[in-house]
Amino acid sequence: MEHLRVISVLEHEVIPIADGAGPVDGAKDTAWISEADASTLVSLNRLRKGFCEQEAGGVKLAQHCGIVRLPSCVLEILPKIGISDTRKANELDRSRAALLNMLHHARQITMTNVGAVPQRTVNAPLLDVFIDTFLGCALDQARRGLLARYVTHVDDLSVLKGRLHVHGHIRRNLTRPHLLHCEHDEFTGDNAYNRAIRATLNICQSWGSHPSTRRRWFETHARFAGITSVSMTAADVARLPRNRTTRRYEPVLKWCEWLLSMNSPSMSAGATHAPGLLFDMNKLFEAHVSRLEGVAAGEAYVVSTQGPKLALATSNGEEAFELKPDVIIWHPASNGVPTRIVRILDAKWKRLDHQDPRWGVQQTDIYQLLAYAIRYRCRHLELVYPAPSDNLIESNGAPFFEIMAPGLDEKIEVRIKTVSV
């Protein structure tokens, strides 16, 4: 990824396609991609439905945020958290900070120093932030002591060590009687786990653009200088055995997988594969909301996600139209077992329109909550949206919907709620 430029865009923006190798309309700072980049982006729709669509003169992004490696650049896609369709000053920095906070609080990745995101962090590209976090994880493990394992070695030694390989000794050392062909185990830090970290350090050496990231890379590399440098892929790291003794290495190994996946050799071969680290914003926001509700509930309530799954109807004796609420708040019994549903929440990664009488709430979303209310016999439901950064909306001013439904003695209440990202 040496010398590839980094361009930053917001979701739902259209990225212009340049005819040549220069900026669009002669503007130096304009985000643009080549025809090859556009083709690679569109091909991602096969793996992630609705990731982007090609329009006249450009490619429009949606739903996924993160980083993608393209043939001529690294594309940084950030969440759209403002109401205005036009990008405002510092919106990229605010969007980057929002994405990092959601990733951290939803426990998708382990970020460092996210409580109050440092100014350097939100100003640096995501790729720098991710590399810096990987380096922090690797340094932490090195300071705690590198994971050591017994590694089998087969060598010609001057003294017997371990087990003598008779056939190998005769074949190799018939004319060298002073050597013995031995197989022995050595307890060492030079094992596959630390080699994965060293391999990741090697491939990301030139990726970081910020001076502090480069300085941290040299510090980390010095800690792993004694580890054998080998070539590894993300699949190789994923296949490493995991158990209780390797549990502390989980965060750094996950970063190894993600960063190594961005070094796919298929890019140089011209294949339409774009290595990257992308997050579905619908799922990420749902996890973020679940985490906030879990913290707010404390020990008084039980919070469950994605279920329990129930069928809305039956057809010829078989269940049909499966329902799976994003978040359910339960009232627990004395033994802590969930017994009664208090609220059902549905998280929507959509922009609200505070000038609309109904805030732009879609009718299909209300129908979905109505199905939840009837099937789960719950009368308190909430639609949860991200609070826009440029015009914070108070939830107490949001529209409140009441629905009469057969089978329920009381009205169904649907509230609109916004949470900060």
C-alpha positions as CSV (number, residue, x, y, z in Angstrom):
1,M,0.0,0.0,0.0
2,E,3.0,2.3,-0.4
3,H,2.4,5.8,-1.7
4,L,-1.3,5.3,-2.1
5,R,-3.3,8.4,-1.4
6,V,-6.1,8.4,1.2
7,I,-9.4,10.0,0.4
8,S,-12.2,10.6,2.9
9,V,-15.9,10.6,2.1
10,L,-19.2,10.4,4.0
11,E,-21.7,7.7,3.4
12,H,-24.4,8.7,0.8
13,E,-21.9,11.0,-0.9
14,V,-21.2,10.5,-4.6
15,I,-17.5,10.1,-5.4
16,P,-16.6,11.5,-8.8
17,I,-14.8,9.4,-11.3
18,A,-11.8,11.1,-13.0
19,D,-11.0,10.4,-16.6
20,G,-7.3,10.7,-16.1
21,A,-4.9,10.4,-13.2
22,G,-5.5,13.9,-11.9
23,P,-8.0,15.6,-9.6
24,V,-11.5,16.4,-10.8
25,D,-12.0,19.9,-12.1
26,G,-8.4,20.7,-11.2
27,A,-9.2,20.9,-7.5
28,K,-6.3,19.5,-5.4
29,D,-8.3,18.4,-2.4
30,T,-11.3,16.9,-4.3
31,A,-12.0,13.3,-3.6
32,W,-11.9,11.3,-6.8
33,I,-11.4,7.7,-8.0
34,S,-10.3,6.2,-11.2
35,E,-12.4,3.9,-13.5
36,A,-10.6,0.9,-12.0
37,D,-11.4,2.0,-8.5
38,A,-15.1,2.5,-9.4
39,S,-15.2,-1.0,-11.0
40,T,-13.7,-2.5,-7.8
41,L,-16.1,-0.7,-5.6
42,V,-19.2,-1.8,-7.6
43,S,-17.9,-5.4,-7.4
44,L,-18.2,-5.3,-3.6
45,N,-21.9,-5.4,-4.0
46,R,-21.6,-9.1,-4.5
47,L,-20.3,-9.5,-1.0
48,R,-22.2,-6.6,0.7
49,K,-25.6,-5.9,-0.7
50,G,-26.4,-2.2,-1.2
51,F,-22.8,-1.2,-0.5
52,C,-22.8,1.3,-3.4
53,E,-24.3,2.1,-6.7
54,Q,-22.8,3.6,-9.8
55,E,-24.4,6.9,-11.0
56,A,-23.6,9.2,-13.9
57,G,-20.1,10.4,-13.3
58,G,-19.5,8.7,-9.9
59,V,-20.2,6.1,-7.3
60,K,-22.7,6.6,-4.4
61,L,-21.9,4.9,-1.1
62,A,-24.4,3.7,1.5
63,Q,-24.7,1.7,4.7
64,H,-21.1,0.6,5.2
65,C,-18.3,2.6,6.8
66,G,-14.6,1.9,7.3
67,I,-11.7,1.6,4.9
68,V,-11.3,-0.1,1.5
69,R,-8.1,-0.6,-0.4
70,L,-8.5,0.3,-4.1
71,P,-6.0,0.0,-6.9
72,S,-5.0,3.7,-6.7
73,C,-6.0,4.8,-3.2
74,V,-7.3,4.0,0.2
75,L,-10.9,5.0,0.6
76,E,-12.1,6.1,4.1
77,I,-15.9,6.0,4.4
78,L,-17.3,7.8,7.4
79,P,-20.8,7.9,8.8
80,K,-23.1,10.8,7.9
81,I,-24.1,12.2,11.3
82,G,-25.4,15.7,10.3
83,I,-28.8,16.7,9.0
84,S,-27.6,18.9,6.2
85,D,-26.9,17.3,2.8
86,T,-23.9,19.4,2.3
87,R,-20.7,18.7,4.2
88,K,-19.9,21.2,6.9
89,A,-16.6,22.3,8.3
90,N,-14.9,19.6,10.5
91,E,-17.7,17.2,9.8
92,L,-15.2,14.5,8.7
93,D,-13.5,14.8,12.1
94,R,-16.8,14.6,14.0
95,S,-17.9,11.6,11.9
96,R,-14.6,9.8,12.5
97,A,-14.8,10.4,16.2
98,A,-18.4,9.1,16.2
99,L,-17.5,5.9,14.3
100,L,-14.6,5.2,16.6
101,N,-16.8,5.7,19.7
102,M,-19.5,3.4,18.3
103,L,-16.9,0.8,17.4
104,H,-15.4,0.9,20.9
105,H,-18.6,1.1,22.9
106,A,-20.3,-1.6,20.9
107,R,-17.2,-3.8,21.5
108,Q,-16.6,-4.4,17.8
109,I,-13.0,-3.5,18.2
110,T,-10.8,-2.5,21.2
111,M,-9.8,1.1,20.8
112,T,-7.4,3.0,23.1
113,N,-8.0,6.5,24.5
114,V,-11.5,6.7,23.1
115,G,-13.2,8.2,26.2
116,A,-12.4,11.6,25.0
117,V,-11.1,11.0,21.5
118,P,-7.7,12.9,21.2
119,Q,-7.6,15.6,18.6
120,R,-4.8,13.8,16.8
121,T,-6.9,10.7,16.6
122,V,-9.9,12.3,15.0
123,N,-7.8,14.3,12.6
124,A,-5.8,11.2,11.4
125,P,-7.2,8.9,8.7
126,L,-8.9,5.7,10.0
127,L,-6.0,3.6,8.6
128,D,-3.6,5.5,10.9
129,V,-5.9,5.1,13.8
130,F,-6.3,1.3,13.2
131,I,-2.5,0.8,12.8
132,D,-1.8,2.9,15.9
133,T,-4.3,0.7,17.9
134,F,-2.7,-2.5,16.6
135,L,0.7,-1.1,17.6
136,G,-0.7,-0.3,21.1
137,C,-2.0,-3.9,21.5
138,A,1.3,-5.4,20.3
139,L,3.3,-3.1,22.6
140,D,1.1,-4.0,25.6
141,Q,1.7,-7.7,25.0
142,A,5.5,-7.2,24.7
143,R,5.6,-5.3,28.0
144,R,3.6,-8.1,29.7
145,G,6.0,-10.7,28.2
146,L,5.8,-12.4,24.9
147,L,3.7,-15.5,24.7
148,A,6.2,-18.5,24.7
149,R,5.6,-21.9,23.3
150,Y,7.5,-25.2,22.9
151,V,8.7,-25.2,19.3
152,T,10.2,-28.3,17.7
153,H,13.7,-27.9,16.2
154,V,15.6,-30.4,14.1
155,D,19.3,-29.5,13.9
156,D,22.8,-30.9,13.6
157,L,24.3,-30.4,17.0
158,S,27.7,-31.1,18.6
159,V,26.0,-32.6,21.7
160,L,23.0,-34.7,22.0
161,K,19.9,-32.7,22.8
162,G,16.4,-34.2,22.8
163,R,16.0,-37.3,20.6
164,L,18.6,-38.6,18.1
165,H,17.3,-39.2,14.6
166,V,19.3,-42.2,13.6
167,H,18.3,-42.4,9.9
168,G,18.7,-38.7,9.5
169,H,22.1,-38.8,11.3
170,I,23.4,-41.5,9.0
171,R,22.2,-39.7,5.9
172,R,23.5,-36.3,6.8
173,N,26.5,-36.8,9.2
174,L,28.2,-40.0,7.9
175,T,31.3,-37.9,7.1
176,R,30.8,-35.6,10.1
177,P,31.2,-37.7,13.2
178,H,31.4,-34.6,15.4
179,L,27.7,-33.8,14.7
180,L,24.5,-35.4,15.9
181,H,21.1,-35.0,14.0
182,C,18.7,-34.2,16.9
183,E,15.1,-33.3,17.3
184,H,14.4,-31.2,20.4
185,D,11.7,-28.8,21.8
186,E,12.6,-25.3,22.8
187,F,10.5,-23.0,25.0
188,T,10.7,-19.7,23.0
189,G,8.8,-16.6,22.1
190,D,9.7,-17.2,18.5
191,N,6.5,-19.0,17.7
192,A,3.5,-18.6,15.3
193,Y,1.6,-16.2,17.5
194,N,4.5,-13.6,17.6
195,R,5.4,-14.3,14.0
196,A,1.9,-13.2,13.1
197,I,2.5,-9.9,14.8
198,R,5.9,-9.5,13.2
199,A,4.4,-10.3,9.7
200,T,1.7,-7.6,10.3
201,L,4.4,-5.1,11.4
202,N,6.2,-5.8,8.2
203,I,3.3,-5.1,5.9
204,C,2.1,-2.0,7.6
205,Q,5.5,-0.3,8.0
206,S,4.9,2.3,5.2
207,W,1.1,2.6,5.7
208,G,1.0,5.1,8.5
209,S,1.2,8.8,7.5
210,H,1.4,10.5,10.9
211,P,4.8,10.9,12.5
212,S,3.7,9.6,15.9
213,T,2.4,6.4,14.2
214,R,5.8,5.9,12.5
215,R,7.6,6.5,15.8
216,R,5.4,3.9,17.5
217,W,6.0,1.4,14.7
218,F,9.8,1.6,15.3
219,E,9.3,1.2,19.0
220,T,7.1,-1.9,18.5
221,H,9.3,-3.4,15.8
222,A,12.3,-3.2,18.2
223,R,10.3,-5.3,20.7
224,F,9.7,-8.0,18.0
225,A,13.1,-7.8,16.3
226,G,14.1,-11.2,17.7
227,I,11.1,-12.9,16.1
228,T,11.6,-14.7,12.8
229,S,10.2,-12.7,9.9
230,V,7.8,-14.8,7.8
231,S,5.0,-14.2,5.4
232,M,1.5,-14.8,6.8
233,T,-2.0,-14.2,5.6
234,A,-5.2,-13.4,7.5
235,A,-6.3,-17.0,7.1
236,D,-3.0,-18.3,8.6
237,V,-3.7,-16.1,11.7
238,A,-7.3,-17.3,11.9
239,R,-6.1,-20.9,12.0
240,L,-3.9,-20.4,15.0
241,P,-5.1,-22.6,17.9
242,R,-6.9,-20.5,20.6
243,N,-7.3,-21.5,24.2
244,R,-7.2,-20.0,27.7
245,T,-3.4,-19.5,27.5
246,T,-3.7,-17.4,24.3
247,R,-6.7,-15.4,25.5
248,R,-4.7,-12.2,26.2
249,Y,-3.5,-12.3,22.6
250,E,-7.0,-12.2,21.2
251,P,-7.2,-8.4,20.5
252,V,-3.8,-8.2,18.8
253,L,-4.4,-11.3,16.7
254,K,-7.8,-9.9,15.6
255,W,-5.9,-6.7,14.4
256,C,-3.4,-8.9,12.6
257,E,-6.2,-10.6,10.7
258,W,-7.8,-7.3,9.7
259,L,-4.6,-5.6,8.6
260,L,-3.2,-8.7,6.8
261,S,-6.5,-8.9,4.9
262,M,-5.7,-5.5,3.4
263,N,-2.5,-6.9,1.9
264,S,-4.2,-9.1,-0.6
265,P,-1.9,-10.0,-3.6
266,S,-4.9,-10.2,-5.9
267,M,-4.8,-6.4,-6.2
268,S,-1.6,-6.4,-8.2
269,A,-3.0,-9.2,-10.3
270,G,-5.9,-7.0,-11.3
271,A,-8.6,-9.1,-9.6
272,T,-11.8,-7.3,-8.5
273,H,-11.2,-7.9,-4.9
274,A,-11.0,-4.9,-2.5
275,P,-9.4,-5.8,0.8
276,G,-10.6,-3.6,3.6
277,L,-12.2,-3.2,7.0
278,L,-15.9,-2.3,6.7
279,F,-18.7,-2.2,9.2
280,D,-22.4,-2.4,8.5
281,M,-23.7,0.8,10.1
282,N,-27.2,-0.7,10.7
283,K,-25.6,-3.5,12.8
284,L,-23.1,-1.3,14.4
285,F,-25.7,1.2,15.5
286,E,-27.9,-1.6,16.8
287,A,-24.9,-2.9,18.9
288,H,-24.3,0.6,20.1
289,V,-27.9,1.1,21.3
290,S,-27.9,-2.4,22.9
291,R,-24.8,-1.4,24.9
292,L,-26.2,1.9,26.0
293,E,-29.5,0.2,27.1
294,G,-27.5,-2.5,29.0
295,V,-25.6,0.2,30.9
296,A,-28.8,2.2,31.7
297,A,-30.7,-0.9,32.8
298,G,-28.1,-2.0,35.4
299,E,-29.3,-4.8,37.5
300,A,-32.9,-3.8,37.5
301,Y,-33.7,-5.2,34.1
302,V,-32.4,-7.8,31.7
303,V,-31.5,-6.7,28.1
304,S,-31.6,-9.2,25.3
305,T,-30.7,-8.6,21.6
306,Q,-31.9,-10.2,18.4
307,G,-34.6,-12.3,20.0
308,P,-36.2,-14.4,21.2
309,K,-37.3,-15.1,17.6
310,L,-41.0,-15.7,17.0
311,A,-43.0,-16.3,13.9
312,L,-45.7,-13.7,13.1
313,A,-47.9,-16.2,11.2
314,T,-48.3,-19.8,10.1
315,S,-48.9,-21.3,6.7
316,N,-50.1,-24.9,6.2
317,G,-48.9,-25.6,9.7
318,E,-45.5,-24.1,9.2
319,E,-44.1,-20.9,10.7
320,A,-43.8,-17.8,8.5
321,F,-42.5,-14.3,8.7
322,E,-39.9,-14.6,11.5
323,L,-39.7,-11.6,13.9
324,K,-36.4,-10.7,15.6
325,P,-36.5,-7.5,17.7
326,D,-33.2,-5.6,18.0
327,V,-33.4,-5.0,21.7
328,I,-35.9,-6.2,24.4
329,I,-35.9,-4.9,27.9
330,W,-37.2,-7.6,30.4
331,H,-38.4,-7.4,34.0
332,P,-36.5,-10.3,35.8
333,A,-37.8,-12.6,38.5
334,S,-36.1,-12.9,41.8
335,N,-33.7,-15.5,40.3
336,G,-32.7,-13.2,37.5
337,V,-34.6,-15.0,34.8
338,P,-36.5,-12.7,32.3
339,T,-40.2,-13.0,32.9
340,R,-42.1,-10.0,31.4
341,I,-41.3,-7.7,28.5
342,V,-41.1,-4.0,29.5
343,R,-40.1,-2.4,26.2
344,I,-39.1,-3.3,22.7
345,L,-36.6,-1.2,20.8
346,D,-35.8,-1.0,17.1
347,A,-32.6,0.7,16.1
348,K,-32.7,2.7,12.8
349,W,-29.5,4.1,11.3
350,K,-31.4,6.8,9.4
351,R,-31.5,10.6,9.5
352,L,-34.5,12.2,11.1
353,D,-36.2,15.3,9.6
354,H,-37.1,17.5,12.6
355,Q,-39.0,19.9,10.3
356,D,-41.5,17.1,9.3
357,P,-44.5,16.7,11.7
358,R,-43.7,13.0,12.0
359,W,-39.9,13.6,11.9
360,G,-39.7,11.6,8.7
361,V,-40.5,8.3,10.5
362,Q,-41.4,5.8,7.8
363,Q,-44.7,4.0,7.8
364,T,-43.1,0.6,7.2
365,D,-41.1,1.0,10.5
366,I,-44.3,1.7,12.4
367,Y,-45.9,-1.4,10.8
368,Q,-42.8,-3.5,12.0
369,L,-43.3,-2.3,15.6
370,L,-47.0,-3.1,15.4
371,A,-46.1,-6.7,14.5
372,Y,-43.7,-6.8,17.5
373,A,-46.4,-5.4,19.8
374,I,-49.0,-8.0,18.7
375,R,-46.8,-11.0,18.7
376,Y,-44.8,-10.3,21.8
377,R,-47.8,-8.7,23.6
378,C,-45.9,-5.5,24.5
379,R,-47.5,-2.1,24.4
380,H,-44.3,0.1,25.0
381,L,-42.1,0.3,21.9
382,E,-39.4,2.7,20.8
383,L,-37.8,3.6,17.5
384,V,-34.2,4.7,18.2
385,Y,-32.3,7.0,15.8
386,P,-28.9,8.6,15.9
387,A,-29.0,12.2,17.2
388,P,-27.6,14.5,14.5
389,S,-24.4,16.2,15.5
390,D,-25.2,19.6,14.0
391,N,-28.7,20.0,15.5
392,L,-29.3,17.9,18.6
393,I,-32.9,17.0,18.9
394,E,-34.5,16.6,22.3
395,S,-36.4,13.3,22.5
396,N,-39.2,14.9,24.6
397,G,-40.2,16.9,21.6
398,A,-40.4,13.9,19.3
399,P,-43.8,12.7,18.0
400,F,-45.7,10.1,20.0
401,F,-47.8,7.5,18.3
402,E,-50.7,5.6,19.9
403,I,-52.2,2.6,18.1
404,M,-55.3,0.6,18.9
405,A,-54.9,-3.1,18.2
406,P,-57.3,-6.0,18.7
407,G,-56.2,-8.5,21.4
408,L,-54.6,-5.8,23.5
409,D,-56.6,-4.0,26.3
410,E,-54.6,-0.8,26.1
411,K,-53.2,1.4,23.4
412,I,-49.8,0.6,21.9
413,E,-47.3,3.4,22.5
414,V,-44.6,4.0,20.0
415,R,-42.0,6.6,21.1
416,I,-39.2,8.2,19.0
417,K,-35.8,8.3,20.8
418,T,-32.5,9.7,19.7
419,V,-29.1,8.7,21.1
420,S,-25.8,10.4,20.8
421,V,-23.1,8.8,18.7
